[in-house]
């Protein structure tokens, strides 16, 4: 696939500990990228900035994906212009972010993201005298608006495969960190010292996993080595940011491989501590349920179908729920209230780690609540459940539990048949349920009469009076 890219280029393999100041230049006959593959709006932004006297390039993931013959999801631009200078060039632009200022240039539904060249952060005394950058005690960068030149920008990028700059005006690629070499060898490699780079931003550990899963690359051994030890640094990341990162991890169409890598590198427990505990206590069931849910998620994404984060989170967290429900039932709480209370506690704990918005936590609880209601089918309950707006998600979740080996006495098959049955067939199915309950010796409820007579406490032991 990349024969054209490397047909005339064999750069020496250099250590990627630092990006080099003199880039390897790939001319148009040394790479497969064509201008026609690139958003016309992205090219317009680059050329307009260049015509205004600034340096500007397409950068990062879009260049990497084009080299891999993958259609980029979006196009990012890197430039010597500051955010304010970019905004001055485009009436349809707005500056966003505080920790990392960016400019979004809007063209209808398409957004071209423009970032100013960044430099490495000051260290020691230099940092103490600077108001532009700040780190916490573990080295995490709290603000990231230190501007620099093109070479500085390549130096501070996270992975070699993202330090590639494409100039559409001459169709050349500038490769500052041997990213083309790592693409050819299917490697995700950090630029700089891995421990320091992860300490600067622990989310880079999740990004390494995401790129490895998406591209089917290996994480280079020196870049992989510190991850397990540094995984607890994710506790410092704001829970709202982790929610965004988890969506990127599991909604890209590679959720199964992503999950496996997260578990292997000790990151899954940092994101889902209760589920990781369940994975240790009941590994086969927990792994099967999560794996099957993510297989379904990947299939739906590849088919262009919608995927709701609520269902994914419901599956990721479910293995930690039954034991909590059982404990509450053992204390005397009825099944449905026990499910609701356990669900509330588990979601509240999880939201301390990942800030799942209420628009998703409510459906999660409703999906789980359906698992207690679906077995209750007597009388008119089955039809009422069928009309419940959460029935389909609850039914799908029931089938997911069964696929992981959970025994439900054929409940999933029963509901599958009931949905397609005629009215008379449904009545027979409900009648059969009642017959089974009777044969099993299930206690029958007393029927309450509507004709309640007023009782005279003084005449409790006397016969009923007749009406004259």
N, C-alpha and C positions, 0 to 999 in steps of 0.2 A: 504493500500500500504506500510505503514511503520511499520507493526506489527512486522516484524522480527527485525527492528532497535530498537524497544523499548520493546521487549518481556522480556528482563532480566534487563533493565536499567530504573530506575526511579530516575534521579538525582533531588536533591532539587532545587526549583526555586530560583535563586539568582538574585539580582539586576544587570542589565547589564551596570550600570553606568561605571564600569571599568571591563576590562577582568581580570580574576584572574590568579595568577602566577602558580597555580597548576591546570592542566587541568583535566577535566573528560576524562577518557580513555575508548574508545569503542573498545573492542576486536573483532576479526573476527566473533565470534558467536553472536555479538550484533548489527551488521549492515549488509546490503545486498550487499555491494560492493565486486565484484570479480575481480581479476587481469585481467581476460579475457576481461573485459569491458573497460580496460584502454589502451590507445595508447602504443604500445611497445616502441616507441621512448621516450615517457615521462618516462616510467619505466627505460629505459636505461640511461637517463640523471640523474635521481635521484640516481640510483645505482652507476653510475660512480662517481658522486660527493661524495657519501657516502664512496666508496672505496678509494677516495683520501683523506679521513679524515675530510670531511665537513658534517655538518648536511644538510639534504635535504628532502623535502616533496612535495607531490602534495597539492595544496592549493586552497581555495576559491571556485569559481563558479563550477569547475569541480567536486569537492567533494560534494558540495550542490546538483548539478544536479543528480549525481549518487545516492544519498540518496533518491531523489524524483523519481527515475526510469526514468530520462530524459537523453537522449544521450547528453553529453557535446559537445559544439561547438569547444572547444579547451581545452588544458591542460596546466596549469601554475605550475611552480615549485618555491618554496621559499627555500633559502639556506643561510648558514652562510658564504659562499664564496663571496668575493667581485666581481663586474663585471669583473675586470681584471683577477682575479683568475679563474673565470668561463671560460673566453675566452681562457686562457692558457690550459684548459682541453679539449677544443673542437676546432678542426681546422675549423669546419663549423659554427663557432659562430661569431657574431658581436655585439658590444655594440651600443645601440641606446639611444636617449633622452638626454636632458640636465637638465630639471627640475626634472626628475625622471629617473635615469639611469637604463636601463634594458639590458639583453642579449637575443638575438634571436638565437637559435640553429636550423639550417636548416637541414631538412631531406627531400630532394625533395621539394614537395609542402607543406609539413607539417612543421610548425614552433612551437617549444616548447619555451615558454617565461619563462625566469629565472630571478627572482628578489632577491636581497640581503635583508636579514632581516633588516627592518627599525625600528628606535626608535622614540619616541615622540620628539617633537621639543623643544629646549631650550626656557625658558621663562625669561623675565625681563633682569637683568644684565647678566645672563648666555648667553642669545641670543646675546646681544650686543658684547660680547667677542668672538662670534663664527662666522666663515666665512662659515660654512656649511649650515646654515639655514637662512631664511629671511622671514618676514611677512610684509604685508602692514598695513596701519593704521586701517583697518577693521578686521585684524586678518587673512587675506588670506595668505596661505603659498605660497611663490614664488619659493622656491627651496626645494627639498625633497630628499636629499641624506645623511641623518643622519642615520648611520648604527647602529644596535643593536643586541640583541640576540633574540631567538625564542619567549620568553615571551614579549619582547618589541614589536616584530612584530605583535603579536596577539592584544596587547593593542592599537596599532595605526590603525588597520584595521577599515573600516567604519561600516560594519554591522555584527551583531552576526552570521548570516548565512554564512558569508564569512570568519569567523575566525576558520575554520575547516582544520586540517592538516592530511593528509593520508600518512602513511609510507608503501609502497608496500612490503618492506622486511619482515615486521611482520604483515602486514594487519591490523594495528591499526589506529584508528582516535583519534587525540588529539583535544579536544573541550575546548577552553579557555574562551568562553563567553556564554555558554549555547545555542549555535547555534542550536544544535540538538533539544532542547526544543522548540525553536522558529519555526523551520521547522515543528515540530509536530503540533504546534498551528497556523501555517500559518501566521506568523508575520514577518514584516520587521522592525528591531529594530536597532537603532544606538548604537554603543559602545561609552560610554562617554557622556558628556553633549551635547545634540543636537544642541543648539545654537552655542556653540563653534565649533563643528565639521562642521556645515554648514558655519560658518564664515571662517574656515580654507580653505574650498574648496566648494563654492556654488554649484558646479556641483553635489555634493552629493544629493541635492534636486531632481535633475533630475534622478539620479541613484535610489533613493528611489521609484520614480514613475515607472521607468523602471522595477525594480524587482517586484513591486507590480502587475504591469500589466502582466508581463511574467509568474509569478508563481501563479497568482490569489491569492495573499496574501493581508492582510490588513497592512497598515502602523501603527505601534504601536502608541498609542495616544500621548505619550510624544515626540516621534520622529516626529509626524505629526504636533504638535501644533505650532512650530515656522516657518513653511514653508511659510505661507501666508505673514507674516510680513517680512521675510528675502528674499522674492522673488526678490526684486530690486537688491540684490547683484549680480545677474546674469549679470547685466550691466558691471561688472568689468571683466568678463571672455572674453578672446580674441575671436573674431568672428569666427576665423578658428576652434577653439576648439568646439564652439557651433555647427558649421555645422556638425562635426563628431558626437557629442552627439545627434543631431536631427535625423541623419540617424539611429543611434542605437534605438532611440525611435520609429520611424515609419516604420522601415524595419525589425522588429523582428517577425512579424506575429500577433502582438497584438496592432495594431495602434489605433483601435476604443477605447478600454479601456484606452489606454495611453492618447489619446486626452481628454477623459472625466475627467481623473484624473488631467491633466494639467490645465483644465478649473476650476475644483473644488478647486484646491490649489492656484489659481492665478498665475500660471507659464506660461500659454499660452500667456498672454499679454506681458510678458517679452521677449518671443521668437518672437512673431508675433504681434507687437503693432497695426498695421493698421487693421489686421484681427480681433483682439479682439475688436477694436472700431466698426467694422462692425457687430460683433456678438451682441453688445449692441443695435445698431441702427436697425438692421433687423435680430433678433435672429432666427426666424423660418427658413428662407431661408438659412442663413449662416450656421447654425448648420446642416441642412439637406444636403447641398452640401458637406461640409467637411466630415460629417459622411458617406455619400454614397461613396465618393471617398476612404475613408479609409476601408470601408467594402470590396470594390473591391480589394484594395491593400492586405488585409489580405487573401482574397480568393486566389488570384494569388500566394502568397507566399506559402500557404498550398498546392497548386497544383504543386509547383515546377516551376512556370512560372517566367519570368523575370519581374522586376518592375523598372521603371526609376524614379529616384528622381525628374526629371524635371516635370513629370506629378503630383507628390504629391505636390511639391511646387506650381505648377500652381493652383491646387485646393485649397491649404491652403491660397493663397494670392488673388485669384479671387474675393471673396466677397468685397474686398476693392477697386476693380478696376472700376466697372461701374459708380459709383458716380463721380470719377475723369474724366472719359471719357465724361460724360454728361456735366460737368462744362466747359470742353474745347470746346465741341460742341456749348454750349450756347454763347461762345465768338466768334463763327463763324468758328471754325476749322472743316473741313470735317471729317466724321466718321473714316476712316482708319488712317489718320494722328493723330487724337485725341486719338485713341486706342494706337498707337505706342508711342506717347508722354507720355500718362498716364502710360503705361507699363514701360517705361524707368525710370520715376520718382519713381514709387512704388518699382521697383526692386533695384534701387540705395539706397532708404531708408532702405529696408530690409537688404541689404548687409552690412549696418553699424552695424546691430545686429547679423546677421548670414552670414558669408562669403560664399555665394553660388558661386561656380566656374563658369567661363564663359561657360564651356562645358554644363552647365545646364541652365544658364540664357538665352542663345540664344534659345534653344528649348522652354523654357517657353514663351518667347515673340512670337515665331512662332505659338505656340498652341493658344495663345490669339488672335493673328492677324487673324488666320483662323476663329475665331468666327464672325468677320466682313465680311469675304470674302464668307463664306458658303451660306449666303442668296442671293448672287449675282450669279445667275445660267444661265442667258440668253445667247443665242448664243453659243459660244464655251467655255464659262467660266466654265461650269460644268465639261467638260472633262479635261480641264486644271487643275482644282482643284483636280480632281480624280488622276491625275498624280503627284500631289505635294507630296513630301516625307513626309510632315507633315499632309497629309490628314487624315490618320487613327487616329492619336492622336487628331487632331482637331475635327473629327467626334465623337470619344469617349467622348471628353470633352463636345461637344454639347449635347449628350445624358445625361451626368452627370448633366448639367444645367437643362435640362427638368425634370430629376428625382427629382430635388429639387423644382419643381413647377414653373419654369420659362416658360413663354408662348412664343413659337416661331412659332406659326401658322403651326404646323405640319412639321417643317423643318427637324427634325430628322427622321421621317417616310419617307419623300420624299427622303432623301439621302440613307436610308436603301434600298428602292425599286430601286433607280437608280443604285446602285452598282451591283445588280444582274440582271438588265434588259438587254435585247438584244439591238442591235444598233437601230432597228426600234422603239422599245419601248422607248428608251431614246429620240429619235427625237420627238416622240409624247408627252413625258413628258415636253420637252422644249417648244413645240408648245402650250401645254395647259397653261404653265406659261405665254406665250406672250398673249394668249387669255384672261387670267384673268387680266393681266395688262391693256389690251385695254378696257375690260368691266368696270374696275375700274376707267377709265378715266385718266390713267397715261399718261403724256406727251411723245410723241414719238420724238426720236432724229432725226435731219435732217441727211439725207444721204449725205456724202461728195462725190463729183464726182472726178474722177482722171483726167478728161478733163478740167483743169483750163485754161481759155483763158487769155492772157495778156491784162490787161486793160490800156487804155490811159486816164489818168485823165482828159484831155481836152475834151475827147469825151464821158464822162460818160452819158450825156443826149441824145446822138445820137443813132440811131438804129444800130444794128450790121451790119458790112459791109459783103457783099457777096463776095465769091471768083470768080473772072472772069476766 
